[in-house]
Amino acid sequence: MTNTLADFRRRRIAIFAFMLMFGIGMSSWVVRTPAVRDLLVASTAEMGLVLLGLSVGSMSGVLSSAAVVRWHGVRLTVAVGGSSFIAGVAMIGVFAGLSAFAGVFAGLALVGFGIGVSEIAINIEGAALETLSGKSILPALHGCFSLGTVIGAVSGIILTAINFSVTWQLIFVALLAAGVLGCLTRFVSPETGRVARQSGEAKTHNPRKSWLAAWREPRLLMLGMIILALALAEGSAMDWLPLLMVDGHGLSPTLGSAIFAGFAAAMTVGRFLGAPLLKKFGNATVLRASTLISAAGIALVVFSDSPLVAGVAVLLWGVGAALGFPVTLSAAADSDDPTSSVAAVATAGYIAFLVGPPLLGFLGEEFGLRGAMILVLVVVTLASLLTSAAKPKPRKPAPELDSISS
């Protein structure tokens, strides 16, 4: 019993640390984007091409993650993805210093692939730990990513203020991530999500077919639509909120960045406080409240002409969006094939992260960013009508529940 509890705690600490690492790494790069642009002497259009590397890598990782997990388990998947992420972060720093356009593109592709393939695997491990313990884990897991983005952003702002080299900053982040990966990977279960490849079962457990078959279940399709909506709400704020507050509400760039920091903090708080709410009210009720709160915040940002009201409403936007991703994935894990279900639903969320911001940029060019956010408002509001899909399915209690007490 003691060993089981200790193993559970080590597995939980490991995936929490990985998500914190990814959050720090991503925000460390994002906050130094202007410095990288200057080192590359790149135009806006050229930076758009550089950033395409992140999208290409992310989609490759997301679409291949389920198959890798089913063939090799979560531990190896995270090790491969984490190594790709670490190499990519270091490459961005080194090649930016060398003004090498292609090298930064390749580094971003590795970063995107690493996060894409790892995060789905980590979510599968987190869902397995929820089943094992009977307790909510995914909200705090994603809270670690949000906390990492805050830490990375604040550190990046300080280092920018003292003109610290972006190359050495990203190399240091890569070394820190390598230490986390090297020390904690062994604590992740090698068997989670893995399906034994036996000749008689080869067709039955084909990862691609299982992943596609998951979408035939109406419940999972609705969960996919919910996560797409709330991932769009989260991603649109992460990419456009500072500009939305500057261009749409006339704030200074400094205040726009401060509003964004408030959004990130609200996301972090919402995720860490999610567990007791889920325990008391259940997935479906919390998810419905989340969509409505986020929709209310977005509506105030879009339709209110008061910068003060809009700034406060951003906190509602963040709190409402905070639990969308983890709670929907937790509900998706409540199925006969958790690996395929979680991977399929998570993919819908990551597609929203990748496709949504460029789409909103196009709409913003035509209608302004406040007008573009009406699309997000409509999608999130419609998602509130589907939240009954997150209700738990009847199931027998797992035998391990008696041995896990924390």
TORDREN-618292 format. One record per residue (C-alpha): residue number from 1; x, y, z; residue in three letters. Coordinates in Angstrom, 2 decimals. Each point is the difference from the previous one (the first is absolute). Layout:
N
[NUM, [X, Y, Z], ala]
...
! end
This chain:
406
[1, [0.00, 0.00, 0.00], met]
[2, [2.81, 2.39, 0.91], thr]
[3, [1.81, -0.72, -3.25], asn]
[4, [-3.20, 0.55, -1.97], thr]
[5, [-0.59, 3.36, 1.67], leu]
[6, [3.64, 1.04, -0.48], ala]
[7, [-0.09, -1.00, -3.68], asp]
[8, [-3.21, 1.96, -0.49], phe]
[9, [1.52, 3.11, 1.56], arg]
[10, [3.15, -0.26, -2.11], arg]
[11, [-2.03, -0.39, -3.19], arg]
[12, [-2.10, 3.02, 0.91], arg]
[13, [3.03, 2.15, 0.84], ile]
[14, [1.69, -1.00, -3.26], ala]
[15, [-2.87, 1.06, -2.29], ile]
[16, [-0.57, 3.20, 2.00], phe]
[17, [3.68, 0.88, -0.43], ala]
[18, [-0.12, -0.74, -3.74], phe]
[19, [-2.97, 2.33, -0.52], met]
[20, [1.69, 2.72, 2.05], leu]
[21, [3.10, -0.47, -2.17], met]
[22, [-1.98, 0.32, -3.22], phe]
[23, [-1.73, 3.14, 1.25], gly]
[24, [3.29, 1.65, 0.95], ile]
[25, [1.61, -0.96, -3.29], gly]
[26, [-2.84, 1.23, -2.17], met]
[27, [-0.44, 3.35, 1.72], ser]
[28, [3.79, 0.52, 0.12], ser]
[29, [0.01, -0.17, -3.78], trp]
[30, [-3.20, 2.01, -0.51], val]
[31, [1.06, 2.92, 2.19], val]
[32, [3.30, 0.27, -1.90], arg]
[33, [-1.62, -0.09, -3.45], thr]
[34, [0.83, 3.68, -0.69], pro]
[35, [3.65, -0.66, 0.84], ala]
[36, [0.10, -3.03, -2.28], val]
[37, [-1.60, 2.04, -2.79], arg]
[38, [2.66, 2.67, 0.39], asp]
[39, [2.81, -2.57, -0.02], leu]
[40, [-1.39, -1.52, -3.19], leu]
[41, [-0.61, 3.47, -1.49], val]
[42, [-3.34, -1.44, -1.12], ala]
[43, [-3.05, 1.80, -1.33], ser]
[44, [-3.48, -0.75, 1.32], thr]
[45, [-0.66, -2.31, -2.95], ala]
[46, [3.30, -1.82, 0.53], glu]
[47, [-0.77, -0.46, 3.70], met]
[48, [-3.33, -1.49, -1.05], gly]
[49, [1.91, -2.59, -2.02], leu]
[50, [2.32, -0.71, 2.94], val]
[51, [-2.97, -0.51, 2.31], leu]
[52, [-1.46, -2.45, -2.50], leu]
[53, [2.65, -2.43, 1.23], gly]
[54, [-1.71, -0.13, 3.40], leu]
[55, [-3.36, -0.82, -1.59], ser]
[56, [1.44, -2.68, -2.29], val]
[57, [1.83, -1.65, 2.88], gly]
[58, [-2.97, 0.22, 2.36], ser]
[59, [-2.44, -1.63, -2.40], met]
[60, [2.50, -2.75, -0.80], ser]
[61, [0.40, -0.72, 3.70], gly]
[62, [-3.70, 0.13, 0.82], val]
[63, [-1.00, -2.29, -2.87], leu]
[64, [2.70, -2.59, 0.73], ser]
[65, [-0.19, -0.04, 3.80], ser]
[66, [-2.81, -2.53, 0.43], ala]
[67, [1.73, -2.55, -2.24], ala]
[68, [3.33, 0.41, 1.79], val]
[69, [-1.66, -0.38, 3.41], val]
[70, [-1.86, -3.13, -1.04], arg]
[71, [3.15, -1.57, -1.43], trp]
[72, [2.56, 1.06, 2.60], his]
[73, [-1.83, 1.38, 3.05], gly]
[74, [0.02, 3.43, 1.60], val]
[75, [3.53, -0.09, 1.43], arg]
[76, [1.80, -0.39, -3.33], leu]
[77, [-2.36, 2.47, -1.68], thr]
[78, [0.73, 2.66, 2.59], val]
[79, [3.73, -0.71, -0.20], ala]
[80, [-0.01, 0.45, -3.79], val]
[81, [-2.23, 3.06, 0.09], gly]
[82, [1.90, 1.60, 2.86], gly]
[83, [3.31, -0.53, -1.77], ser]
[84, [-1.40, 1.60, -3.15], ser]
[85, [-1.24, 2.97, 2.03], phe]
[86, [3.35, 0.48, 1.73], ile]
[87, [1.96, -0.18, -3.25], ala]
[88, [-2.41, 2.42, -1.64], gly]
[89, [0.23, 2.63, 2.75], val]
[90, [3.79, -0.12, -0.12], ala]
[91, [-0.01, 0.22, -3.81], met]
[92, [-2.22, 3.09, 0.05], ile]
[93, [2.48, 1.75, 2.28], gly]
[94, [3.13, -1.07, -1.88], val]
[95, [-1.27, 0.62, -3.52], phe]
[96, [-1.65, 3.29, 0.95], ala]
[97, [3.42, 1.14, 1.18], gly]
[98, [1.42, -1.09, -3.36], leu]
[99, [-2.84, 1.77, -1.88], ser]
[100, [-0.82, -3.35, -1.64], ala]
[101, [-3.60, 0.08, -1.19], phe]
[102, [-0.19, -3.72, -0.89], ala]
[103, [1.54, -1.04, 3.33], gly]
[104, [-2.61, 1.90, 2.03], val]
[105, [-2.76, -1.50, -2.19], phe]
[106, [1.36, -3.50, 0.69], ala]
[107, [0.30, 0.75, 3.71], gly]
[108, [-3.62, 1.12, 0.18], leu]
[109, [-1.07, -3.12, -1.89], ala]
[110, [1.78, -2.17, 2.59], leu]
[111, [-1.57, 1.99, 2.84], val]
[112, [-3.45, -0.39, -1.53], gly]
[113, [0.45, -3.72, -0.62], phe]
[114, [1.33, -0.55, 3.52], gly]
[115, [-2.91, 1.74, 1.68], ile]
[116, [-2.58, -1.53, -2.33], gly]
[117, [1.11, -3.59, 0.48], val]
[118, [0.78, 0.37, 3.73], ser]
[119, [-3.02, 1.89, 1.26], glu]
[120, [-2.50, -2.52, -1.31], ile]
[121, [2.06, -2.80, 1.56], ala]
[122, [0.17, 1.91, 3.30], ile]
[123, [-3.77, 0.52, -0.08], asn]
[124, [-0.47, -3.74, -0.53], ile]
[125, [2.22, -0.67, 3.03], glu]
[126, [-1.89, 2.61, 2.02], gly]
[127, [-3.34, -1.57, -0.94], ala]
[128, [1.35, -3.41, 1.05], ala]
[129, [1.00, 1.43, 3.38], leu]
[130, [-3.48, 1.47, 0.41], glu]
[131, [-1.51, -3.43, -0.61], thr]
[132, [2.48, -1.57, 2.40], leu]
[133, [-0.65, 2.44, 2.83], ser]
[134, [-3.57, 1.07, -0.63], gly]
[135, [1.15, 3.60, 0.41], lys]
[136, [0.25, 2.95, -2.38], ser]
[137, [3.53, 0.53, -1.31], ile]
[138, [-0.24, 1.52, -3.47], leu]
[139, [-1.03, 3.52, 1.09], pro]
[140, [3.09, 0.36, 2.22], ala]
[141, [2.09, -1.62, -2.74], leu]
[142, [-1.01, 2.71, -2.46], his]
[143, [0.34, 2.53, 2.79], gly]
[144, [3.70, -0.89, 0.09], cys]
[145, [0.27, 0.92, -3.68], phe]
[146, [-1.73, 3.33, 0.66], ser]
[147, [2.26, 0.63, 2.99], leu]
[148, [2.99, -0.76, -2.22], gly]
[149, [-1.14, 2.57, -2.55], thr]
[150, [-0.21, 2.62, 2.74], val]
[151, [3.48, -0.88, 1.31], ile]
[152, [1.51, 0.00, -3.48], gly]
[153, [-1.69, 3.26, -0.98], ala]
[154, [1.06, 1.88, 3.13], val]
[155, [3.57, -1.33, -0.29], ser]
[156, [0.10, 0.93, -3.67], gly]
[157, [-1.23, 3.53, 0.67], ile]
[158, [2.68, 0.50, 2.66], ile]
[159, [2.75, -1.38, -2.24], leu]
[160, [-1.20, 2.17, -2.87], thr]
[161, [0.16, 3.06, 2.25], ala]
[162, [3.67, -0.66, 0.80], ile]
[163, [0.83, -0.88, -3.63], asn]
[164, [0.98, -3.56, 0.87], phe]
[165, [0.91, -2.11, -3.04], ser]
[166, [-2.99, -1.88, -1.41], val]
[167, [2.40, -2.72, -1.13], thr]
[168, [1.29, -0.69, 3.50], trp]
[169, [-3.46, 0.30, 1.50], gln]
[170, [-1.41, -2.72, -2.25], leu]
[171, [3.06, -2.21, 0.45], ile]
[172, [-0.43, 0.27, 3.77], phe]
[173, [-3.71, -0.91, -0.32], val]
[174, [0.95, -3.00, -2.15], ala]
[175, [2.53, -1.18, 2.60], leu]
[176, [-2.57, 0.40, 2.78], leu]
[177, [-2.52, -2.02, -2.02], ala]
[178, [2.60, -2.68, -0.68], ala]
[179, [0.60, -0.34, 3.73], gly]
[180, [-3.72, -0.43, 0.68], val]
[181, [-0.40, -2.54, -2.79], leu]
[182, [3.08, -1.97, 1.02], gly]
[183, [-0.93, -0.19, 3.67], cys]
[184, [-3.74, -0.70, -0.22], leu]
[185, [-0.73, -1.99, -3.16], thr]
[186, [0.69, -3.30, 1.76], arg]
[187, [-2.91, 0.63, 2.36], phe]
[188, [-2.57, 0.05, -2.83], val]
[189, [-1.69, -3.35, -0.59], ser]
[190, [1.40, -1.80, -3.07], pro]
[191, [-3.28, -1.87, -0.49], glu]
[192, [-2.62, 2.76, 0.11], thr]
[193, [-1.83, 0.09, -3.33], gly]
[194, [2.12, -2.79, -1.48], arg]
[195, [-1.72, -2.79, -1.92], val]
[196, [1.91, -3.25, -0.47], ala]
[197, [0.60, -0.67, -3.69], arg]
[198, [-0.98, -3.61, -0.48], gln]
[199, [-0.55, -1.45, -3.43], ser]
[200, [-3.59, -0.94, 0.69], gly]
[201, [-0.80, 3.48, 1.30], glu]
[202, [1.84, 2.11, -2.53], ala]
[203, [-3.09, 1.15, -1.81], lys]
[204, [-2.11, 0.35, 3.15], thr]
[205, [2.49, 2.41, 1.58], his]
[206, [1.02, 1.98, -3.03], asn]
[207, [0.64, 3.44, 1.57], pro]
[208, [-1.21, 1.99, -2.97], arg]
[209, [-3.23, -1.98, -0.33], lys]
[210, [-0.64, 0.22, 3.75], ser]
[211, [0.59, 3.76, -0.06], trp]
[212, [-2.43, 0.50, -2.89], leu]
[213, [-2.55, -2.39, 1.49], ala]
[214, [-0.16, 2.15, 3.13], ala]
[215, [-1.70, 2.75, -1.99], trp]
[216, [-2.90, -2.32, -0.83], arg]
[217, [-1.20, 0.23, 3.60], glu]
[218, [-2.40, 2.98, 0.34], pro]
[219, [1.13, 0.71, 3.54], arg]
[220, [3.64, 0.36, -1.03], leu]
[221, [-1.00, 2.12, -2.98], leu]
[222, [-1.78, 2.41, 2.36], met]
[223, [2.99, 0.04, 2.35], leu]
[224, [2.20, 0.79, -2.99], gly]
[225, [-2.20, 2.97, -0.87], met]
[226, [0.12, 1.25, 3.60], ile]
[227, [3.78, -0.21, 0.21], ile]
[228, [0.32, 1.66, -3.40], leu]
[229, [-2.11, 2.92, 1.22], ala]
[230, [1.83, 0.52, 3.30], leu]
[231, [3.41, -0.56, -1.57], ala]
[232, [-0.95, 2.69, -2.51], leu]
[233, [-0.92, 2.29, 2.90], ala]
[234, [3.34, -0.69, 1.68], glu]
[235, [2.12, 0.16, -3.15], gly]
[236, [-1.59, 3.18, -1.33], ser]
[237, [0.83, 1.78, 3.25], ala]
[238, [3.54, -1.38, 0.12], met]
[239, [0.71, 1.30, -3.51], asp]
[240, [-2.13, 3.12, -0.39], trp]
[241, [-0.97, 1.39, 3.40], leu]
[242, [2.78, 2.63, 0.32], pro]
[243, [-0.73, 1.34, -3.49], leu]
[244, [-3.74, -0.23, 0.64], leu]
[245, [0.34, 2.24, 3.04], met]
[246, [2.34, 2.42, -1.79], val]
[247, [-1.82, 0.27, -3.33], asp]
[248, [-3.52, -0.71, 1.21], gly]
[249, [-0.04, 1.92, 3.29], his]
[250, [2.77, 2.58, -0.42], gly]
[251, [2.28, -1.24, 2.78], leu]
[252, [3.76, 0.46, -0.07], ser]
[253, [2.17, -3.01, -0.92], pro]
[254, [1.11, -0.25, 3.63], thr]
[255, [-3.57, -0.15, 1.27], leu]
[256, [-0.88, -2.44, -2.76], gly]
[257, [2.77, -2.32, 1.20], ser]
[258, [-1.18, 0.43, 3.59], ala]
[259, [-3.53, -1.02, -1.02], ile]
[260, [1.46, -3.08, -1.67], phe]
[261, [1.90, -0.83, 3.20], ala]
[262, [-3.29, 0.28, 1.86], gly]
[263, [-1.58, -2.48, -2.42], phe]
[264, [2.88, -2.47, 0.50], ala]
[265, [-0.28, 0.37, 3.78], ala]
[266, [-3.77, -0.56, -0.13], ala]
[267, [0.56, -3.16, -2.04], met]
[268, [2.55, -1.24, 2.53], thr]
[269, [-2.22, 0.67, 3.01], val]
[270, [-3.03, -1.54, -1.71], gly]
[271, [1.86, -3.19, -0.75], arg]
[272, [1.48, -0.45, 3.46], phe]
[273, [-3.37, 0.64, 1.66], leu]
[274, [-1.84, -2.31, -2.39], gly]
[275, [0.33, -3.28, 1.93], ala]
[276, [-2.32, 0.86, 2.93], pro]
[277, [-2.57, 1.46, -2.38], leu]
[278, [0.03, -3.15, -2.11], leu]
[279, [-0.32, -2.17, 3.08], lys]
[280, [-3.01, 1.95, 1.23], lys]
[281, [-1.88, 0.74, -3.23], phe]
[282, [1.26, -2.49, -2.59], gly]
[283, [1.53, 0.38, -3.46], asn]
[284, [-3.14, 0.96, -1.90], ala]
[285, [-1.12, 2.75, 2.38], thr]
[286, [3.48, 1.52, 0.29], val]
[287, [0.46, -0.13, -3.76], leu]
[288, [-3.34, 1.71, -0.60], arg]
[289, [0.85, 2.73, 2.49], ala]
[290, [3.44, 0.38, -1.60], ser]
[291, [-1.41, 0.54, -3.48], thr]
[292, [-2.55, 2.53, 1.22], leu]
[293, [2.52, 1.94, 2.12], ile]
[294, [2.49, 0.10, -2.86], ser]
[295, [-2.74, 1.10, -2.43], ala]
[296, [-1.04, 2.79, 2.39], ala]
[297, [3.60, 1.22, 0.24], gly]
[298, [0.51, -0.06, -3.78], ile]
[299, [-3.32, 1.81, -0.56], ala]
[300, [1.00, 2.82, 2.36], leu]
[301, [3.39, 0.34, -1.67], val]
[302, [-1.63, 0.15, -3.42], val]
[303, [-3.03, 2.19, 0.66], phe]
[304, [1.02, 2.24, 2.91], ser]
[305, [1.68, 3.28, -0.93], asp]
[306, [1.44, 0.38, 3.49], ser]
[307, [3.66, -1.09, 0.20], pro]
[308, [-0.46, -0.58, 3.74], leu]
[309, [-2.97, -2.32, -0.50], val]
[310, [1.81, -1.81, -2.80], ala]
[311, [3.12, -0.41, 2.13], gly]
[312, [-1.97, -1.53, 2.87], val]
[313, [-1.98, -2.16, -2.44], ala]
[314, [3.25, -1.57, -1.18], val]
[315, [0.22, -1.66, 3.41], leu]
[316, [-3.40, -1.65, -0.63], leu]
[317, [1.22, -1.03, -3.43], trp]
[318, [3.05, -1.67, 1.55], gly]
[319, [-1.76, -1.69, 2.93], val]
[320, [-2.68, -1.34, -2.32], gly]
[321, [2.46, -1.39, -2.54], ala]
[322, [2.31, -1.46, 2.67], ala]
[323, [-1.74, -3.33, 0.57], leu]
[324, [-1.23, -0.65, -3.53], gly]
[325, [2.97, -2.00, -1.23], phe]
[326, [0.71, -2.15, 3.11], pro]
[327, [-3.62, -0.72, 0.92], val]
[328, [-0.95, -1.02, -3.54], thr]
[329, [3.02, -2.30, -0.23], leu]
[330, [-0.91, -1.51, 3.35], ser]
[331, [-3.50, -0.71, -1.31], ala]
[332, [1.43, -1.48, -3.20], ala]
[333, [2.11, -2.43, 2.05], ala]
[334, [-3.24, -1.47, 1.35], asp]
[335, [-0.31, -2.42, -2.92], ser]
[336, [0.80, -3.55, -1.05], asp]
[337, [3.15, 1.17, -1.83], asp]
[338, [1.44, 2.93, 2.01], pro]
[339, [3.15, 0.35, -2.11], thr]
[340, [-1.83, 0.49, -3.29], ser]
[341, [-2.77, 2.09, 1.58], ser]
[342, [2.33, 2.42, 1.79], val]
[343, [2.23, 0.29, -3.06], ala]
[344, [-2.92, 0.67, -2.33], ala]
[345, [-1.61, 2.64, 2.23], val]
[346, [3.35, 1.65, 0.80], ala]
[347, [0.75, 0.22, -3.71], thr]
[348, [-3.14, 2.09, -0.50], ala]
[349, [1.27, 2.38, 2.66], gly]
[350, [3.47, 0.32, -1.49], tyr]
[351, [-1.47, 0.59, -3.45], ile]
[352, [-1.91, 2.93, 1.48], ala]
[353, [3.23, 1.33, 1.53], phe]
[354, [1.74, -0.14, -3.37], leu]
[355, [-2.73, 0.96, -2.48], val]
[356, [-1.97, 2.45, 2.13], gly]
[357, [2.53, 2.83, 0.43], pro]
[358, [0.79, 0.38, -3.75], pro]
[359, [-3.72, -0.12, -0.78], leu]
[360, [-0.67, 2.72, 2.55], leu]
[361, [2.84, 2.03, -1.48], gly]
[362, [-1.68, -0.13, -3.41], phe]
[363, [-3.37, 0.98, 1.48], leu]
[364, [1.68, 2.72, 2.05], gly]
[365, [1.45, 1.50, -3.16], glu]
[366, [-3.53, 0.29, -1.40], glu]
[367, [-2.09, 0.79, 3.07], phe]
[368, [2.46, 1.01, 2.74], gly]
[369, [1.09, -2.28, 2.83], leu]
[370, [-3.06, 0.75, 2.11], arg]
[371, [-2.20, -1.01, -2.91], gly]
[372, [2.07, -3.13, -0.62], ala]
[373, [-0.53, -1.15, 3.59], met]
[374, [-3.74, -0.27, -0.65], ile]
[375, [0.79, -3.33, -1.70], leu]
[376, [1.62, -1.23, 3.22], val]
[377, [-2.98, 1.23, 2.01], leu]
[378, [-2.48, -1.87, -2.21], val]
[379, [1.99, -3.25, 0.04], val]
[380, [0.47, 0.05, 3.78], val]
[381, [-3.69, 0.77, 0.59], thr]
[382, [-1.06, -2.90, -2.24], leu]
[383, [2.38, -2.30, 1.89], ala]
[384, [-1.95, 0.65, 3.20], ser]
[385, [-2.90, -1.95, -1.57], leu]
[386, [2.12, -3.15, -0.32], leu]
[387, [1.46, -0.29, 3.49], thr]
[388, [-2.28, -2.87, 1.04], ser]
[389, [2.41, -2.19, -1.97], ala]
[390, [2.48, 0.39, 2.87], ala]
[391, [-2.20, -1.92, 2.44], lys]
[392, [1.74, -3.16, 1.24], pro]
[393, [-0.85, -3.36, -1.49], lys]
[394, [-1.01, -2.76, 2.44], pro]
[395, [3.06, -2.09, 0.81], arg]
[396, [1.36, -2.39, 2.57], lys]
[397, [2.46, 1.47, 2.51], pro]
[398, [3.64, -0.77, -0.78], ala]
[399, [1.55, -2.49, 2.43], pro]
[400, [2.98, 2.30, 0.55], glu]
[401, [-2.14, 2.74, 1.56], leu]
[402, [0.32, -1.46, 3.48], asp]
[403, [3.80, 0.23, -0.12], ser]
[404, [0.25, 3.60, -1.18], ile]
[405, [-0.84, 2.51, 2.72], ser]
[406, [1.46, 3.24, -1.29], ser]
! end
